[in-house]
């Protein structure tokens, strides 16, 4: 994005334009993360509203917006609201760094759908990769990702490109480094509570690699596939800058492959956690006949539902978010308990180690099944 009449109130390290055209700053080291974070916070606080308002007015890009923001009449008001919310998330972010070895380990792991809230290594965070995990539109390099709580209690994710790489590739004017900092806000995504983004599983979606890389990192930290190494504290100049911006000093959490290899959650662990989240009590009662080997680990019995399977059903969330930008037309999955007979009748397939079934789910009425399928 190129905008030449924006006042610079950011904390970016500014270079003269003739130097910026040939710049080559190494962003790959862990000790760079504090500086990148401070620049991104500065952009969101000082420049993002003006930049994004101009983009909206020009129709150059779409943004994912909560309904309350989408209803605001002026582009500047919408942009300001988005920038404020993103700035608050990033200001509270814990900082993470993934070296090449950690990212390679993540890419080799099977990504199992899970409750996103249970995967998050921190309520809000910024993760910087040593080696960008993805090239997206026009060859733009994704260098970092951030996340935090969404307006509805779900998860808000955002991806940041390498500004200087974009300048070298001729995609951005050198002035953009002064406006954005060395990270440029690239795209955002909202996942409602208790939903799983289909982009993480399906390579057909353009956002697949970047979504999978981020969620895969969370899952690898949680399961112990990655081990945390010695954290990096900010240098005095960075601590001074944090204090000036009203930010709490924090270290960069660094990770490498774990010698033990970690332990991913088992189906029964996932079932127990889902039932706990739904405040449902389960009884230890076996199914009266033999279930297929793939279904058996997902079986559970509840006093109100009888014999059920924990399954993933398709869901298009309505009324929660304005589906524009990176969320447009995307199905998200929802984990629910379904009667065994309903699953068998509707059909099922194993996908990313989960049972996927075409049963219908309605946010108001829940899973729509035939009461005669219930077994007690």
C-alpha positions as CSV (number, residue, x, y, z in Angstrom):
1,X,0.0,0.0,0.0
2,X,1.4,3.4,-0.9
3,X,0.2,6.6,0.8
4,X,2.4,9.7,0.7
5,X,0.5,12.2,2.9
6,X,0.5,10.4,6.3
7,X,2.1,11.9,9.3
8,X,4.6,9.5,10.8
9,X,4.1,8.9,14.5
10,X,5.4,5.4,14.4
11,X,8.4,4.0,16.2
12,X,9.9,2.6,13.0
13,X,13.6,2.9,12.3
14,X,13.4,5.3,9.4
15,X,16.0,5.3,6.6
16,X,16.4,7.9,3.8
17,X,14.5,6.8,0.7
18,X,17.7,6.4,-1.4
19,X,19.0,3.9,1.2
20,X,15.7,2.1,1.6
21,X,15.6,1.2,-2.0
22,X,18.7,-1.0,-1.5
23,X,18.2,-2.0,2.1
24,X,18.7,-5.6,3.3
25,X,18.0,-5.8,7.0
26,X,18.3,-9.2,8.6
27,X,15.0,-10.0,10.4
28,X,15.8,-13.6,11.0
29,X,17.4,-13.4,14.4
30,X,15.5,-13.8,17.6
31,X,17.0,-10.6,19.1
32,X,15.1,-8.6,16.3
33,X,11.7,-9.6,17.6
34,X,11.4,-6.8,20.2
35,X,12.1,-4.2,17.6
36,X,9.6,-5.7,15.1
37,X,6.9,-5.8,17.8
38,X,7.5,-2.2,18.8
39,X,7.3,-1.0,15.2
40,X,4.1,-2.9,14.6
41,X,2.5,-1.5,17.8
42,X,3.6,2.0,16.6
43,X,2.0,1.4,13.2
44,X,-1.3,0.3,14.7
45,X,-1.4,3.3,17.1
46,X,-0.4,6.0,14.8
47,X,-0.7,5.1,11.1
48,X,-3.0,2.2,10.6
49,X,-6.3,4.1,10.8
50,X,-5.2,6.5,8.1
51,X,-3.8,3.9,5.8
52,X,-6.7,1.5,6.2
53,X,-9.3,4.2,5.7
54,X,-7.7,5.2,2.4
55,X,-7.7,1.5,1.3
56,X,-11.3,1.2,2.2
57,X,-12.3,4.3,0.3
58,X,-10.4,3.2,-2.7
59,X,-11.9,-0.2,-2.6
60,X,-8.4,-1.7,-2.7
61,X,-8.9,-4.4,-0.1
62,X,-11.5,-5.9,2.2
63,X,-11.3,-6.3,5.9
64,X,-12.9,-8.8,8.3
65,X,-15.1,-6.7,10.6
66,X,-17.2,-7.3,13.6
67,X,-20.8,-6.3,12.9
68,X,-20.6,-3.3,15.2
69,X,-17.7,-2.0,13.2
70,X,-19.2,-2.8,9.8
71,X,-22.2,-0.6,10.8
72,X,-20.1,2.5,11.3
73,X,-20.9,5.0,8.4
74,X,-17.4,6.4,7.7
75,X,-14.4,4.5,6.5
76,X,-12.2,6.3,8.9
77,X,-14.4,5.3,11.9
78,X,-14.3,1.7,10.7
79,X,-10.5,1.8,10.2
80,X,-9.9,3.4,13.6
81,X,-12.0,0.8,15.4
82,X,-10.1,-2.0,13.7
83,X,-6.7,-0.4,14.4
84,X,-7.6,0.2,18.0
85,X,-8.7,-3.4,18.6
86,X,-5.7,-4.8,16.8
87,X,-3.4,-2.4,18.7
88,X,-4.8,-3.5,22.0
89,X,-4.3,-7.2,21.2
90,X,-0.7,-6.6,20.0
91,X,0.1,-4.4,23.1
92,X,-0.8,-7.4,25.3
93,X,1.0,-10.0,23.1
94,X,3.6,-12.4,24.4
95,X,6.5,-12.7,21.9
96,X,7.5,-16.0,20.2
97,X,10.3,-16.9,17.8
98,X,10.5,-20.1,15.7
99,X,13.8,-21.0,14.1
100,X,14.1,-23.1,10.9
101,X,14.5,-26.3,12.9
102,X,11.3,-25.6,14.9
103,X,9.3,-24.7,11.7
104,X,10.5,-27.8,9.9
105,X,9.3,-29.9,12.8
106,X,5.9,-28.2,12.8
107,X,5.5,-28.8,9.1
108,X,6.1,-32.6,9.5
109,X,3.4,-32.9,12.3
110,X,-0.1,-34.0,11.6
111,X,-2.4,-31.1,12.5
112,X,-5.4,-32.5,14.5
113,X,-8.4,-30.2,14.8
114,X,-8.8,-29.1,18.4
115,X,-10.4,-26.4,20.5
116,X,-8.5,-23.3,19.5
117,X,-8.8,-21.8,23.0
118,X,-6.9,-24.8,24.4
119,X,-4.1,-24.6,21.8
120,X,-3.2,-20.9,22.4
121,X,0.2,-20.6,24.1
122,X,-0.9,-17.2,25.4
123,X,-4.1,-15.2,25.2
124,X,-2.5,-12.8,22.8
125,X,0.8,-13.2,20.9
126,X,3.2,-12.3,18.1
127,X,5.2,-15.0,16.5
128,X,8.1,-14.3,14.2
129,X,9.6,-17.0,11.9
130,X,13.3,-17.2,11.1
131,X,12.3,-18.6,7.7
132,X,9.0,-17.2,6.3
133,X,6.5,-20.2,6.1
134,X,4.6,-18.9,3.1
135,X,4.7,-16.7,0.0
136,X,1.2,-15.4,-0.7
137,X,-0.3,-12.9,-3.2
138,X,2.3,-11.7,-5.7
139,X,5.1,-13.5,-3.9
140,X,4.7,-11.5,-0.6
141,X,6.6,-13.2,2.2
142,X,4.8,-13.8,5.5
143,X,7.2,-13.1,8.3
144,X,5.0,-13.0,11.4
145,X,1.6,-13.7,12.8
146,X,-0.3,-12.3,15.7
147,X,-3.5,-13.3,17.6
148,X,-5.7,-12.4,20.5
149,X,-9.3,-12.4,21.7
150,X,-12.1,-11.5,19.2
151,X,-15.2,-9.4,20.0
152,X,-17.3,-12.6,20.5
153,X,-14.9,-14.5,22.6
154,X,-13.4,-16.3,19.6
155,X,-9.9,-16.0,18.2
156,X,-8.6,-13.2,16.0
157,X,-5.5,-14.0,13.9
158,X,-3.5,-11.7,11.7
159,X,-0.4,-12.2,9.4
160,X,2.4,-9.7,8.8
161,X,4.6,-9.6,5.7
162,X,8.2,-8.6,5.4
163,X,8.0,-4.9,4.2
164,X,11.6,-4.7,3.1
165,X,11.4,-7.8,1.0
166,X,8.3,-6.3,-0.7
167,X,10.2,-3.1,-1.4
168,X,13.1,-5.1,-3.0
169,X,10.6,-7.1,-5.1
170,X,9.1,-3.8,-6.3
171,X,5.7,-4.4,-4.7
172,X,6.0,-1.5,-2.2
173,X,7.4,2.0,-2.4
174,X,10.4,2.5,0.0
175,X,8.2,5.0,1.8
176,X,6.1,2.1,3.1
177,X,8.9,1.1,5.5
178,X,8.6,4.5,7.1
179,X,4.8,4.2,7.4
180,X,4.4,0.5,8.3
181,X,7.7,-0.5,9.9
182,X,9.6,-3.6,8.8
183,X,6.4,-5.7,9.2
184,X,3.3,-4.9,7.1
185,X,-0.2,-5.9,8.2
186,X,-1.2,-8.4,5.5
187,X,-4.5,-10.2,6.3
188,X,-6.7,-11.1,9.2
189,X,-9.1,-13.9,10.1
190,X,-11.8,-14.4,12.8
191,X,-12.7,-17.8,14.2
192,X,-15.8,-17.9,16.4
193,X,-15.8,-19.7,19.7
194,X,-15.6,-23.5,19.5
195,X,-15.0,-23.4,15.8
196,X,-12.1,-24.7,13.7
197,X,-10.9,-22.9,10.6
198,X,-11.2,-25.0,7.5
199,X,-8.2,-23.2,6.0
200,X,-6.0,-25.1,8.4
201,X,-7.0,-28.5,6.8
202,X,-7.7,-27.7,3.2
203,X,-4.9,-26.9,0.8
204,X,-7.5,-25.5,-1.7
205,X,-7.8,-22.4,0.4
206,X,-5.2,-19.6,-0.4
207,X,-4.6,-19.1,3.3
208,X,-3.9,-22.7,4.0
209,X,-0.1,-22.5,4.5
210,X,-0.1,-19.4,6.7
211,X,-3.1,-20.7,8.8
212,X,-1.6,-24.1,9.2
213,X,1.9,-22.7,10.1
214,X,0.4,-20.6,12.9
215,X,-2.0,-23.2,14.4
216,X,0.6,-25.9,13.9
217,X,3.0,-23.8,16.0
218,X,0.5,-23.5,18.8
219,X,-0.2,-27.3,18.7
220,X,3.5,-28.1,18.7
221,X,4.1,-26.0,21.8
222,X,1.1,-27.5,23.6
223,X,2.0,-31.1,22.8
224,X,5.6,-30.7,23.7
225,X,6.8,-31.3,20.1
226,X,8.7,-28.1,20.6
227,X,10.8,-27.3,23.7
228,X,11.3,-23.7,25.1
229,X,14.9,-22.5,25.3
230,X,16.4,-19.6,27.2
231,X,14.2,-16.5,26.7
232,X,15.7,-13.3,25.3
233,X,15.2,-10.2,27.4
234,X,14.9,-6.8,25.7
235,X,18.0,-4.5,25.6
236,X,18.0,-1.3,27.6
237,X,17.0,0.9,24.6
238,X,14.0,-1.4,23.9
239,X,12.9,-1.4,27.5
240,X,13.1,2.4,27.5
241,X,10.9,2.5,24.3
242,X,8.4,0.1,25.9
243,X,8.1,2.3,29.0
244,X,7.6,5.3,26.7
245,X,4.7,3.5,24.9
246,X,3.2,2.2,28.2
247,X,4.1,-1.4,27.4
248,X,5.2,-4.0,29.9
249,X,8.6,-5.4,29.3
250,X,8.6,-9.0,28.2
251,X,11.0,-11.6,26.9
252,X,11.0,-13.3,23.5
253,X,10.1,-17.0,24.0
254,X,12.2,-19.2,21.7
255,X,11.6,-22.8,20.7
256,X,13.5,-25.7,19.2
257,X,12.5,-29.3,18.5
258,X,12.0,-31.3,21.6
259,X,14.3,-34.4,22.1
260,X,11.2,-36.3,23.4
261,X,9.1,-35.6,20.3
262,X,6.1,-34.6,22.4
263,X,2.7,-36.2,22.8
264,X,-0.3,-35.1,20.7
265,X,-3.7,-35.3,22.4
266,X,-5.6,-38.6,22.1
267,X,-9.2,-38.8,20.9
268,X,-10.4,-39.5,24.4
269,X,-8.6,-36.5,25.8
270,X,-10.3,-34.4,23.2
271,X,-13.7,-35.9,24.0
272,X,-13.2,-35.2,27.7
273,X,-12.2,-31.6,27.1
274,X,-15.1,-31.0,24.8
275,X,-17.6,-32.4,27.2
276,X,-16.1,-30.3,30.0
277,X,-16.4,-27.2,27.9
278,X,-20.0,-28.0,27.3
279,X,-20.5,-28.8,31.0
280,X,-21.7,-32.3,30.1
281,X,-21.2,-35.3,32.4
282,X,-20.2,-38.6,30.7
283,X,-20.7,-42.1,32.1
284,X,-18.3,-45.0,31.5
285,X,-20.6,-47.2,29.5
286,X,-19.4,-49.2,26.5
287,X,-21.3,-49.4,23.2
288,X,-23.5,-52.5,23.1
289,X,-21.9,-53.7,19.8
290,X,-18.5,-53.4,18.1
291,X,-17.8,-50.1,16.5
292,X,-15.4,-49.6,13.6
293,X,-11.8,-49.1,14.8
294,X,-11.8,-45.5,13.6
295,X,-15.0,-44.6,15.4
296,X,-14.4,-46.4,18.7
297,X,-11.9,-43.9,20.3
298,X,-14.5,-41.1,19.9
299,X,-17.4,-42.9,21.6
300,X,-18.8,-41.6,24.8
301,X,-22.1,-41.9,26.8
302,X,-24.0,-39.1,28.4
303,X,-27.3,-39.3,30.4
304,X,-29.1,-36.9,28.0
305,X,-27.6,-38.0,24.7
306,X,-27.0,-41.7,25.2
307,X,-24.3,-43.4,23.1
308,X,-22.6,-40.7,21.0
309,X,-19.5,-40.0,18.9
310,X,-17.6,-36.7,19.0
311,X,-17.7,-35.6,15.3
312,X,-16.8,-32.6,13.2
313,X,-19.8,-31.1,11.4
314,X,-19.8,-28.3,8.8
315,X,-21.0,-24.9,9.9
316,X,-21.4,-21.6,8.3
317,X,-21.4,-19.1,11.1
318,X,-24.1,-16.5,10.7
319,X,-24.7,-13.2,12.6
320,X,-21.3,-13.3,14.2
321,X,-19.0,-11.7,11.6
322,X,-19.1,-9.8,8.3
323,X,-17.7,-12.4,5.9
324,X,-15.3,-10.4,3.8
325,X,-11.7,-10.7,3.0
326,X,-10.0,-13.8,4.1
327,X,-13.1,-15.3,5.7
328,X,-15.3,-15.1,2.7
329,X,-17.3,-18.2,1.8
330,X,-15.3,-20.5,4.2
331,X,-16.9,-23.3,6.1
332,X,-15.7,-23.8,9.6
333,X,-15.9,-27.1,11.5
334,X,-17.7,-27.6,14.8
335,X,-17.1,-30.5,17.2
336,X,-20.3,-31.9,18.6
337,X,-21.7,-35.1,20.1
338,X,-23.9,-37.0,17.7
339,X,-25.8,-40.2,18.2
340,X,-23.9,-43.2,16.9
341,X,-26.8,-44.3,14.6
342,X,-27.1,-40.8,13.1
343,X,-23.4,-40.8,12.2
344,X,-23.6,-44.2,10.6
345,X,-26.8,-43.3,8.7
346,X,-25.5,-40.0,7.4
347,X,-22.1,-41.4,6.5
348,X,-18.7,-40.4,7.7
349,X,-15.0,-40.1,6.7
350,X,-11.8,-39.7,8.7
351,X,-10.1,-36.5,7.9
352,X,-7.1,-35.2,9.9
353,X,-7.8,-37.9,12.4
354,X,-11.3,-36.6,13.0
355,X,-14.7,-38.1,12.1
356,X,-16.3,-35.8,9.6
357,X,-20.0,-36.2,8.9
358,X,-22.5,-34.1,6.9
359,X,-25.1,-33.9,9.7
360,X,-26.7,-30.5,9.9
361,X,-26.0,-28.1,12.8
362,X,-28.0,-25.1,13.7
363,X,-26.7,-22.4,16.1
364,X,-30.2,-22.0,17.6
365,X,-31.3,-25.6,17.8
366,X,-28.1,-27.6,17.9
367,X,-27.4,-30.8,16.0
368,X,-30.4,-31.8,13.9
369,X,-30.9,-35.6,14.2
370,X,-33.7,-38.1,14.4
371,X,-34.7,-38.7,18.1
372,X,-35.2,-42.4,17.2
373,X,-31.4,-42.6,16.7
374,X,-30.7,-42.1,20.4
375,X,-29.6,-45.2,22.3
376,X,-29.8,-45.4,26.1
